Amino acid sequence: MAELLLLAALLDVCAVRVADCDADCAALGRSLLQELVESRVRLVHRTVRFLLVIMRAALQHAVREDELPRNVARNVELSMGIKREIEPLTAREGRQLLAAARENRLWAAYELAVRIGLRRGEILGLRWSDVDLHEGVLTVRQALQRVGGELLIVAPKTQRSARRVALPAECVTALRAQRAQQTADRKAAGSIWKGTGHGLVFTTRNGTPIEPRNLNRSFEALSIRADVRRIRFHDLRHTCASLLHEQGADARMIMEVLGHSSIRVTMDIYTFVRLDSQRSAFDRVGDALRGDGNAPDDDDGTAGIPMAG
């Protein structure tokens, strides 16, 4: 709501300035960015960019209708923004987390997040009809999100987010345990069982959908018990991508597993190199530069240079 109010205010300011003053439109365009910066509303860079796209489209329509002389929003230039540093769990930390999770009601949720990189909403919106434990395949068809104060089943984030993923044996085992736990919960709840009819894999003891924020809280407590660094639940998805990359998976496979909209997203965000991997590579370069004294040099430094006769 705050973003929409800000956008409306900026559009009003833009229209008033163009109509009431003779200021140069280019300068006016630059001033729009300043108003975004000076606003008290805390907006992430992606939101600001999204608002600018809408503003440009709205003003361009006004130009076509001869209501404005020029689309001043075209003169606004945004910086690339500050990229959040991603530091996923290491393989050792991942093992510690999953070992501790075995005693947790949401063990299967953590297995799915770490091993196949499902988003939080995809996990909580997963249905038993989307899981084939016999074939070991999971299909992402929907997500559970809180929208406008209400928990809703929504479509996947992007078209590619709707995907089929092979289930590792560990995930199949955890999901079988989850099904047994849910059956026990249903029997214990008796008449107060509140199953929604969606057939969700992850529910509360009374059969209701799990609040996304409660999964975050559970993860924070689990991280402390497992003695691993505190990260966001979403960073388990980064952990999956990082571990796949380190084990030799190519970018296209990682894109398909995680359901990215394009391979560029995969390359830009996930397939980074850890510092320890960098050090290992530098050590190998150092070994090559030192040599073992037995192998002949591949290059005497004169390649491509004519020798005087």
C-alpha positions as CSV (number, residue, x, y, z in Angstrom):
1,M,0.0,0.0,0.0
2,A,2.8,2.4,0.8
3,E,4.4,1.8,-2.6
4,L,1.1,2.5,-4.4
5,L,0.6,5.7,-2.4
6,L,4.1,6.8,-3.2
7,L,3.6,6.1,-6.9
8,A,0.3,8.1,-7.0
9,A,2.0,11.0,-5.2
10,L,4.9,11.0,-7.7
11,L,2.6,11.0,-10.6
12,D,0.6,13.9,-9.2
13,V,3.8,15.9,-8.6
14,C,5.0,15.1,-12.1
15,A,1.7,16.3,-13.7
16,V,1.6,19.5,-11.6
17,R,5.1,20.4,-12.4
18,V,4.7,19.9,-16.2
19,A,1.5,21.9,-16.3
20,D,2.5,24.8,-14.0
21,C,6.1,25.5,-14.8
22,D,8.5,25.9,-17.7
23,A,11.3,23.9,-16.0
24,D,13.4,21.8,-18.4
25,C,11.9,18.3,-18.6
26,A,15.2,16.6,-18.3
27,A,15.9,18.3,-15.0
28,L,12.4,17.4,-13.9
29,G,13.0,13.8,-14.7
30,R,16.2,13.8,-12.6
31,S,14.3,15.3,-9.7
32,L,11.8,12.4,-9.7
33,L,14.6,10.1,-8.6
34,Q,15.6,12.5,-5.9
35,E,12.0,12.4,-4.5
36,L,12.2,8.6,-4.5
37,V,15.5,8.8,-2.5
38,E,14.2,11.4,-0.1
39,S,10.9,9.6,0.6
40,R,10.5,8.2,4.1
41,V,9.2,4.9,2.7
42,R,11.7,2.1,2.9
43,L,11.7,0.5,-0.6
44,V,13.9,-2.3,-1.8
45,H,15.7,-1.5,-5.1
46,R,13.6,-3.9,-7.1
47,T,10.4,-2.2,-5.9
48,V,11.8,1.2,-6.9
49,R,12.6,-0.1,-10.3
50,F,9.2,-1.7,-10.6
51,L,7.5,1.7,-9.7
52,L,9.6,3.5,-12.3
53,V,8.5,1.0,-15.0
54,I,4.9,1.7,-14.1
55,M,5.5,5.5,-14.0
56,R,7.1,5.5,-17.4
57,A,4.2,3.5,-18.9
58,A,1.6,5.8,-17.4
59,L,3.4,9.0,-18.5
60,Q,3.9,7.6,-22.0
61,H,0.2,7.1,-22.3
62,A,-0.3,10.7,-21.3
63,V,2.1,11.8,-24.0
64,R,0.2,9.8,-26.6
65,E,-3.0,11.5,-25.5
66,D,-1.3,14.9,-25.7
67,E,-1.8,15.5,-22.0
68,L,1.9,15.9,-21.4
69,P,4.6,17.3,-23.7
70,R,7.2,14.7,-22.8
71,N,7.7,11.5,-20.7
72,V,10.0,12.9,-18.1
73,A,10.3,9.5,-16.3
74,R,12.5,8.4,-19.2
75,N,15.2,10.7,-17.9
76,V,15.4,8.9,-14.6
77,E,18.4,6.7,-14.2
78,L,18.7,4.2,-11.4
79,S,21.8,2.7,-10.0
80,M,22.4,-1.0,-10.1
81,G,21.4,-1.1,-6.4
82,I,23.2,-2.9,-3.5
83,K,23.3,-6.6,-4.1
84,R,22.7,-8.7,-1.0
85,E,25.7,-10.8,-0.2
86,I,24.8,-14.5,-0.3
87,E,26.5,-16.8,2.1
88,P,24.8,-20.2,2.1
89,L,25.5,-23.1,4.5
90,T,28.5,-25.2,3.9
91,A,28.1,-29.0,3.3
92,R,29.2,-29.6,6.9
93,E,26.7,-27.1,8.3
94,G,24.0,-28.6,6.0
95,R,24.7,-32.0,7.5
96,Q,24.5,-30.6,11.0
97,L,21.2,-28.9,10.3
98,L,19.5,-31.9,8.7
99,A,20.8,-34.2,11.5
100,A,19.2,-31.9,14.1
101,A,16.0,-31.6,12.0
102,R,15.3,-35.3,12.3
103,E,13.7,-34.7,15.7
104,N,11.6,-31.8,14.3
105,R,8.0,-32.0,13.1
106,L,9.1,-30.2,9.9
107,W,12.0,-32.5,9.1
108,A,10.7,-33.1,5.6
109,A,10.4,-29.4,5.0
110,Y,14.1,-28.8,5.7
111,E,15.0,-31.8,3.6
112,L,13.1,-30.3,0.6
113,A,14.6,-26.9,1.1
114,V,18.2,-28.0,1.4
115,R,18.3,-30.9,-1.1
116,I,16.0,-29.7,-3.9
117,G,15.8,-25.9,-3.1
118,L,12.0,-25.5,-2.8
119,R,10.8,-22.0,-1.8
120,R,9.1,-21.6,1.6
121,G,5.7,-21.1,-0.1
122,E,6.2,-24.0,-2.4
123,I,6.9,-26.3,0.6
124,L,3.9,-25.1,2.6
125,G,1.6,-25.3,-0.5
126,L,2.7,-28.8,-1.4
127,R,-0.1,-31.4,-1.7
128,W,0.1,-35.1,-1.4
129,S,-1.3,-35.3,-4.9
130,D,1.8,-33.5,-6.1
131,V,4.2,-36.1,-4.6
132,D,4.8,-39.6,-6.1
133,L,6.8,-41.4,-3.4
134,H,6.9,-44.6,-5.4
135,E,8.5,-43.0,-8.5
136,G,10.4,-40.4,-6.4
137,V,9.1,-37.3,-8.2
138,L,7.7,-34.0,-6.9
139,T,5.7,-31.5,-9.0
140,V,5.4,-27.9,-7.9
141,R,2.0,-26.6,-8.9
142,Q,1.1,-24.0,-6.2
143,A,2.4,-22.1,-3.2
144,L,1.0,-20.9,0.1
145,Q,1.4,-17.2,0.9
146,R,-0.1,-14.6,3.2
147,V,-1.8,-12.0,1.0
148,G,-3.7,-9.1,2.5
149,G,-3.7,-10.7,5.9
150,E,-5.1,-14.0,4.6
151,L,-3.4,-17.3,3.9
152,L,-4.0,-18.1,0.2
153,I,-3.1,-20.8,-2.3
154,V,-1.5,-19.0,-5.2
155,A,0.1,-19.9,-8.5
156,P,3.9,-20.5,-8.6
157,K,6.1,-17.4,-8.7
158,T,6.9,-17.7,-12.4
159,Q,5.9,-20.0,-15.3
160,R,9.2,-21.9,-14.9
161,S,8.5,-22.3,-11.2
162,A,5.9,-24.9,-12.0
163,R,8.2,-27.8,-12.4
164,R,8.9,-31.5,-11.8
165,V,11.9,-32.4,-9.6
166,A,13.4,-35.8,-8.9
167,L,13.3,-36.6,-5.2
168,P,16.5,-37.8,-3.5
169,A,16.1,-40.9,-1.4
170,E,16.5,-38.9,1.8
171,C,13.5,-36.7,0.9
172,V,11.3,-39.7,0.1
173,T,12.2,-41.1,3.6
174,A,11.4,-37.8,5.3
175,L,8.1,-37.5,3.4
176,R,7.0,-41.0,4.4
177,A,7.7,-40.0,8.0
178,Q,5.7,-36.8,7.5
179,R,2.7,-38.7,6.1
180,A,2.8,-41.1,9.1
181,Q,3.0,-38.1,11.5
182,Q,0.0,-36.4,9.8
183,T,-2.0,-39.6,10.1
184,A,-1.2,-39.7,13.8
185,D,-2.1,-36.0,14.2
186,R,-5.5,-36.6,12.5
187,K,-6.3,-39.5,14.8
188,A,-5.3,-37.6,17.9
189,A,-7.3,-34.5,16.9
190,G,-10.4,-36.4,16.2
191,S,-13.4,-34.2,15.7
192,I,-11.4,-31.0,16.0
193,W,-9.3,-31.9,12.9
194,K,-9.6,-28.9,10.5
195,G,-8.3,-30.3,7.3
196,T,-9.0,-27.7,4.5
197,G,-9.5,-30.3,1.8
198,H,-6.4,-29.1,-0.1
199,G,-4.5,-32.2,1.0
200,L,-1.5,-30.3,2.1
201,V,1.6,-32.2,3.1
202,F,2.5,-29.8,5.9
203,T,-0.2,-29.0,8.5
204,T,-0.5,-28.1,12.1
205,R,-1.5,-30.7,14.7
206,N,-5.1,-29.7,14.0
207,G,-4.8,-29.9,10.2
208,T,-4.7,-26.2,9.4
209,P,-2.1,-24.7,7.0
210,I,1.2,-23.7,8.5
211,E,1.8,-20.0,8.9
212,P,4.9,-19.0,6.9
213,R,6.3,-16.9,9.7
214,N,6.0,-19.9,12.1
215,L,8.3,-21.9,9.7
216,N,10.8,-19.1,10.0
217,R,10.6,-19.2,13.8
218,S,11.0,-23.0,13.7
219,F,14.1,-22.6,11.5
220,E,15.7,-20.0,13.8
221,A,15.3,-22.4,16.8
222,L,16.6,-25.3,14.7
223,S,19.7,-23.3,13.7
224,I,20.6,-22.6,17.3
225,R,20.1,-26.3,18.3
226,A,22.2,-27.4,15.3
227,D,24.9,-24.9,16.1
228,V,25.0,-23.4,12.6
229,R,25.1,-19.8,11.4
230,R,21.8,-18.0,11.5
231,I,20.6,-17.3,8.0
232,R,17.2,-16.8,6.4
233,F,15.1,-19.8,5.5
234,H,15.3,-18.7,1.9
235,D,19.1,-19.1,2.1
236,L,18.6,-22.9,2.3
237,R,17.6,-22.5,-1.3
238,H,20.9,-20.8,-2.0
239,T,22.6,-23.6,-0.1
240,C,21.1,-26.2,-2.4
241,A,22.2,-24.2,-5.5
242,S,25.7,-23.8,-4.1
243,L,26.1,-27.5,-3.2
244,L,24.9,-28.5,-6.7
245,H,27.4,-26.1,-8.3
246,E,30.2,-27.4,-6.2
247,Q,29.4,-31.0,-7.1
248,G,29.7,-30.1,-10.8
249,A,26.0,-29.5,-11.8
250,D,25.8,-27.0,-14.7
251,A,23.9,-23.8,-14.6
252,R,21.0,-25.1,-16.8
253,M,20.4,-28.0,-14.4
254,I,20.4,-25.8,-11.4
255,M,18.0,-23.4,-13.2
256,E,15.6,-26.3,-13.9
257,V,15.8,-27.7,-10.3
258,L,15.2,-24.3,-8.7
259,G,12.6,-23.1,-11.3
260,H,14.3,-19.8,-12.2
261,S,12.7,-17.7,-14.9
262,S,16.0,-17.6,-16.9
263,I,19.5,-18.9,-16.8
264,R,20.7,-15.4,-16.2
265,V,19.1,-15.4,-12.8
266,T,21.0,-18.6,-12.0
267,M,24.3,-17.3,-13.2
268,D,23.9,-13.9,-11.5
269,I,22.7,-15.0,-8.1
270,Y,23.6,-18.6,-7.3
271,T,26.7,-19.9,-9.1
272,F,29.2,-17.9,-7.2
273,V,32.5,-19.3,-5.9
274,R,33.1,-19.6,-2.2
275,L,36.2,-18.2,-0.6
276,D,37.5,-21.6,0.3
277,S,37.0,-22.7,-3.3
278,Q,39.0,-19.7,-4.4
279,R,41.8,-20.5,-2.0
280,S,41.9,-24.1,-3.2
281,A,42.2,-22.8,-6.8
282,F,44.9,-20.4,-5.9
283,D,46.8,-23.2,-4.1
284,R,46.7,-25.2,-7.3
285,V,48.0,-22.3,-9.3
286,G,50.8,-21.8,-6.7
287,D,51.7,-25.5,-7.1
288,A,51.8,-25.1,-10.9
289,L,54.0,-22.0,-10.6
290,R,56.4,-23.7,-8.2
291,G,56.6,-26.8,-10.2
292,D,58.2,-30.1,-9.1
293,G,61.5,-29.6,-10.9
294,N,60.9,-32.6,-13.2
295,A,58.4,-31.5,-15.9
296,P,59.8,-29.3,-18.7
297,D,58.5,-25.8,-19.1
298,D,55.6,-25.5,-21.6
299,D,56.7,-22.0,-22.6
300,D,60.1,-20.5,-22.8
301,G,58.7,-17.0,-23.0
302,T,59.6,-16.5,-26.6
303,A,56.6,-17.9,-28.3
304,G,55.5,-15.7,-31.2
305,I,58.7,-13.6,-31.1
306,P,60.9,-13.9,-34.2
307,M,64.5,-14.9,-33.3
308,A,67.3,-12.9,-34.8
309,G,69.4,-14.9,-37.3
